[in-house]
Amino acid sequence: MREAEKLVEAGVKELLVISQDTSAYGVDIKHKTDRDHRAHITDLARDLGGLGAWVRLHYVYPYPHVREVIPLMADGLVLPYLDIPFQHAHPDTLKRMARPAHAEKTLDRITEWRGICTDITLRSTFIVGYPGETEAEFQTLLDWLDEAQLDRVGCFQYENVEGARSNALPDHVEAEVKQERWERFMEKAQSISAAKLEAKVGSRMTVIVDEVDDEAATCRTKSDAPEIDGNLFIDEGFEKLKSGDLVDVVVDEASEYDLWGKIQI
């Protein structure tokens, strides 16, 4: 919290909370309290939200207690954005990954979160071609993606990593099959993203300016994390903008991953 306070005092406009499992914050010290701050993700989100900067949460696993954070998003304390590494949707694949194998419960939680905070943005990453992944398992992932309608999605092809236990698993997927599945996955994800962004055309939103050059101001909406998500570009009347500015815009164009908008006076 002190680090966050110093950053905001220095002029920082956005705080990104990143860890291997942000939702487990404080578990190791049994959620102890220090200077009126309890080491728990709900308290962390609430306390950071009181500093006046945008607060974005990354790598949050869908544990039941994460529900407590969603009302804070609905109230505007933290950005309505969750980065959740789902990795896959088929229970057998998830078991081989040594991850919780309850994709159907995850869909229920997504529905619940959207009921509490209607404009929540959900981001996730997935792995295709994990050892033993069958065509049926992969199709389950595509079907799940159709139902979940996630806003921001990344996908990686499985690769062996030195020292990883998955190296020794049987039935490794051939490279061309992994590539083909990756392409099918990205085609599905891109179509979902394009439809969701097209639905934003005509809406008014606040964006943060990252960079200004001779051609445009490169900004991000509350739904976009730096470097990994899309951008919103302002290519008219942007000359006086500077990095860190918060600007109200009306969206007038959309592509598969990016938006364009005009400044509202």
C-alpha positions as CSV (number, residue, x, y, z in Angstrom):
1,M,0.0,0.0,0.0
2,R,2.8,2.4,0.8
3,E,4.4,1.7,-2.6
4,A,1.1,2.4,-4.3
5,E,0.6,5.6,-2.3
6,K,4.1,6.8,-3.4
7,L,3.3,6.0,-7.1
8,V,0.0,7.9,-7.0
9,E,1.7,10.8,-5.2
10,A,4.3,10.9,-8.0
11,G,1.6,11.2,-10.6
12,V,0.9,7.6,-11.7
13,K,-2.6,7.3,-13.0
14,E,-3.0,3.5,-13.2
15,L,-1.9,0.7,-10.9
16,L,-1.6,-2.9,-12.1
17,V,-1.7,-5.6,-9.5
18,I,0.2,-8.6,-10.8
19,S,1.3,-11.8,-9.1
20,Q,1.2,-15.6,-9.8
21,D,-2.1,-15.8,-7.9
22,T,-3.4,-12.4,-6.8
23,S,-6.6,-13.9,-5.4
24,A,-4.4,-15.8,-2.8
25,Y,-3.0,-12.5,-1.5
26,G,-2.4,-12.8,2.3
27,V,-3.0,-16.6,2.6
28,D,0.6,-17.2,3.6
29,I,0.3,-14.8,6.6
30,K,-3.3,-15.8,7.4
31,H,-4.7,-12.5,6.3
32,K,-3.0,-10.5,9.1
33,T,-3.8,-6.9,9.7
34,D,-1.2,-4.1,9.7
35,R,-2.0,-0.4,10.0
36,D,-5.7,-1.0,9.4
37,H,-5.0,-3.0,6.3
38,R,-6.0,-6.7,6.1
39,A,-3.9,-8.8,3.8
40,H,-6.8,-10.0,1.7
41,I,-7.7,-9.4,-2.0
42,T,-11.0,-7.7,-1.1
43,D,-9.3,-5.2,1.3
44,L,-6.4,-4.7,-1.1
45,A,-8.7,-3.8,-3.9
46,R,-10.8,-1.5,-1.7
47,D,-7.8,0.2,-0.2
48,L,-6.0,0.7,-3.6
49,G,-9.3,2.0,-5.0
50,G,-9.3,4.7,-2.5
51,L,-6.1,6.3,-3.9
52,G,-7.8,7.8,-6.9
53,A,-5.9,5.9,-9.7
54,W,-7.2,3.2,-12.0
55,V,-6.6,-0.2,-10.4
56,R,-6.4,-3.3,-12.6
57,L,-6.3,-6.9,-11.3
58,H,-4.3,-9.5,-13.1
59,Y,-4.0,-13.3,-12.6
60,V,-7.0,-13.8,-10.4
61,Y,-8.2,-17.4,-10.1
62,P,-12.0,-17.9,-9.9
63,Y,-12.2,-18.9,-6.2
64,P,-15.6,-18.3,-4.6
65,H,-14.3,-15.4,-2.5
66,V,-13.4,-13.4,-5.6
67,R,-17.1,-12.6,-5.9
68,E,-16.6,-10.1,-3.1
69,V,-14.4,-8.0,-5.4
70,I,-17.0,-7.6,-8.1
71,P,-19.2,-5.1,-6.2
72,L,-16.2,-2.9,-5.8
73,M,-16.0,-2.9,-9.6
74,A,-19.7,-2.0,-9.9
75,D,-19.1,0.9,-7.5
76,G,-16.2,2.2,-9.5
77,L,-13.5,1.6,-6.9
78,V,-11.4,-0.7,-9.1
79,L,-11.6,-1.2,-12.8
80,P,-14.3,-3.7,-14.0
81,Y,-11.6,-6.0,-15.4
82,L,-10.4,-9.4,-14.3
83,D,-7.5,-11.3,-15.9
84,I,-8.2,-15.0,-15.1
85,P,-5.9,-17.7,-16.5
86,F,-8.5,-20.4,-17.3
87,Q,-6.0,-22.4,-19.6
88,H,-8.6,-24.9,-20.9
89,A,-12.2,-26.0,-20.4
90,H,-12.2,-29.8,-20.7
91,P,-12.0,-31.5,-17.3
92,D,-9.6,-34.2,-18.4
93,T,-7.2,-31.7,-19.9
94,L,-7.4,-29.5,-16.8
95,K,-6.6,-32.6,-14.6
96,R,-3.5,-33.3,-16.7
97,M,-2.5,-29.7,-16.2
98,A,-3.0,-30.1,-12.4
99,R,-5.7,-27.4,-12.5
100,P,-9.2,-27.3,-11.0
101,A,-11.4,-29.2,-13.4
102,H,-14.8,-27.4,-13.0
103,A,-15.3,-25.4,-16.2
104,E,-19.1,-25.6,-15.7
105,K,-18.8,-23.9,-12.3
106,T,-16.7,-21.2,-13.9
107,L,-19.4,-20.4,-16.4
108,D,-21.9,-20.1,-13.5
109,R,-19.5,-17.6,-11.8
110,I,-19.0,-15.6,-15.0
111,T,-22.8,-15.3,-15.2
112,E,-23.0,-14.2,-11.6
113,W,-20.2,-11.6,-12.0
114,R,-21.8,-10.1,-15.0
115,G,-25.1,-9.9,-13.1
116,I,-23.3,-7.9,-10.4
117,C,-21.2,-5.7,-12.7
118,T,-22.7,-5.5,-16.2
119,D,-19.7,-3.9,-17.8
120,I,-17.0,-6.2,-16.4
121,T,-14.3,-7.2,-18.9
122,L,-12.9,-10.7,-18.6
123,R,-9.5,-11.6,-20.0
124,S,-7.9,-15.0,-20.1
125,T,-5.2,-17.1,-21.7
126,F,-5.4,-20.7,-23.0
127,I,-3.1,-23.5,-24.1
128,V,-3.9,-25.7,-27.1
129,G,-2.1,-28.9,-27.9
130,Y,-1.3,-29.9,-24.3
131,P,-0.1,-33.5,-24.1
132,G,-3.0,-35.9,-24.6
133,E,-5.4,-33.2,-25.9
134,T,-7.9,-35.0,-28.2
135,E,-9.9,-33.4,-30.9
136,A,-13.0,-33.8,-28.7
137,E,-11.3,-32.0,-25.8
138,F,-10.3,-29.2,-28.1
139,Q,-13.9,-28.9,-29.4
140,T,-15.1,-28.7,-25.8
141,L,-12.8,-25.7,-25.4
142,L,-14.2,-24.0,-28.5
143,D,-17.8,-24.6,-27.3
144,W,-16.9,-23.3,-23.9
145,L,-15.5,-20.1,-25.4
146,D,-18.7,-19.7,-27.4
147,E,-20.7,-19.8,-24.2
148,A,-18.3,-17.8,-22.0
149,Q,-18.0,-14.9,-24.5
150,L,-14.8,-13.6,-23.0
151,D,-13.8,-10.1,-23.9
152,R,-10.0,-10.5,-24.2
153,V,-8.4,-13.8,-25.1
154,G,-4.8,-15.0,-25.7
155,C,-3.7,-18.5,-26.8
156,F,-0.4,-20.3,-26.8
157,Q,0.7,-23.6,-28.3
158,Y,2.0,-26.0,-25.8
159,E,5.8,-26.4,-25.7
160,N,8.1,-28.5,-23.5
161,V,9.8,-26.5,-20.8
162,E,13.0,-27.7,-19.1
163,G,12.1,-29.3,-15.8
164,A,8.3,-29.3,-16.3
165,R,6.5,-32.6,-15.4
166,S,4.4,-32.3,-18.5
167,N,7.4,-33.2,-20.6
168,A,7.0,-36.8,-19.5
169,L,3.3,-37.0,-20.2
170,P,2.3,-39.4,-23.0
171,D,0.6,-38.6,-26.3
172,H,2.2,-35.3,-27.2
173,V,0.3,-33.5,-30.0
174,E,2.0,-33.1,-33.3
175,A,3.2,-29.6,-34.3
176,E,0.9,-29.2,-37.3
177,V,-2.1,-30.3,-35.2
178,K,-1.2,-27.7,-32.6
179,Q,-0.9,-25.0,-35.2
180,E,-4.2,-25.9,-36.8
181,R,-6.0,-25.9,-33.4
182,W,-4.4,-22.5,-32.5
183,E,-5.7,-21.0,-35.8
184,R,-9.2,-22.3,-35.2
185,F,-9.1,-21.0,-31.6
186,M,-7.9,-17.6,-32.6
187,E,-10.5,-17.4,-35.4
188,K,-13.2,-18.0,-32.8
189,A,-11.8,-15.6,-30.3
190,Q,-11.4,-12.9,-32.9
191,S,-15.0,-13.1,-34.1
192,I,-16.2,-12.8,-30.5
193,S,-13.9,-9.8,-29.9
194,A,-15.0,-8.1,-33.2
195,A,-18.7,-8.4,-32.2
196,K,-18.1,-7.1,-28.7
197,L,-16.1,-4.1,-30.0
198,E,-18.6,-3.3,-32.7
199,A,-21.3,-3.1,-30.0
200,K,-19.3,-0.3,-28.4
201,V,-19.6,2.0,-31.4
202,G,-21.6,5.1,-30.4
203,S,-20.9,4.7,-26.7
204,R,-19.2,7.3,-24.5
205,M,-16.3,6.2,-22.3
206,T,-13.3,7.5,-20.5
207,V,-9.9,6.5,-21.8
208,I,-6.3,7.0,-20.6
209,V,-3.7,8.4,-23.0
210,D,-0.5,6.3,-23.3
211,E,1.3,8.0,-26.1
212,V,0.9,10.9,-28.6
213,D,2.7,11.2,-31.9
214,D,2.2,13.2,-35.1
215,E,-0.7,11.0,-36.3
216,A,-2.8,10.1,-33.3
217,A,-3.1,9.7,-29.6
218,T,-2.9,6.0,-28.5
219,C,-5.2,5.4,-25.6
220,R,-6.8,2.6,-23.7
221,T,-10.2,2.0,-22.3
222,K,-10.9,0.6,-18.9
223,S,-11.3,-2.7,-20.7
224,D,-7.7,-2.7,-22.0
225,A,-4.5,-3.5,-20.1
226,P,-1.2,-2.0,-21.4
227,E,0.8,-4.1,-23.9
228,I,-1.6,-7.1,-24.0
229,D,-4.9,-5.7,-25.0
230,G,-6.2,-3.4,-27.7
231,N,-6.1,0.4,-28.0
232,L,-8.4,3.3,-28.7
233,F,-7.0,5.8,-31.2
234,I,-7.9,9.5,-31.4
235,D,-6.8,10.9,-34.7
236,E,-8.6,14.3,-34.6
237,G,-8.0,17.1,-32.2
238,F,-5.5,15.1,-30.1
239,E,-2.5,17.5,-30.4
240,K,-2.8,19.0,-26.9
241,L,-3.1,15.6,-25.2
242,K,-0.3,14.1,-23.2
243,S,0.5,10.8,-21.6
244,G,-1.6,10.1,-18.5
245,D,-4.5,12.3,-19.5
246,L,-8.0,10.9,-18.9
247,V,-10.3,11.9,-21.8
248,D,-14.0,11.4,-22.5
249,V,-14.6,10.1,-26.1
250,V,-17.4,8.7,-28.2
251,V,-16.4,5.5,-30.1
252,D,-17.0,5.9,-33.8
253,E,-15.2,2.9,-35.3
254,A,-14.1,-0.6,-34.3
255,S,-11.9,-3.4,-35.7
256,E,-11.3,-6.9,-34.3
257,Y,-9.1,-5.6,-31.4
258,D,-9.0,-1.8,-31.5
259,L,-11.3,1.2,-31.3
260,W,-11.3,4.7,-32.7
261,G,-13.0,7.7,-31.0
262,K,-13.6,11.4,-31.0
263,I,-13.0,13.7,-28.0
264,Q,-16.1,15.0,-26.3
265,I,-16.0,18.5,-25.0
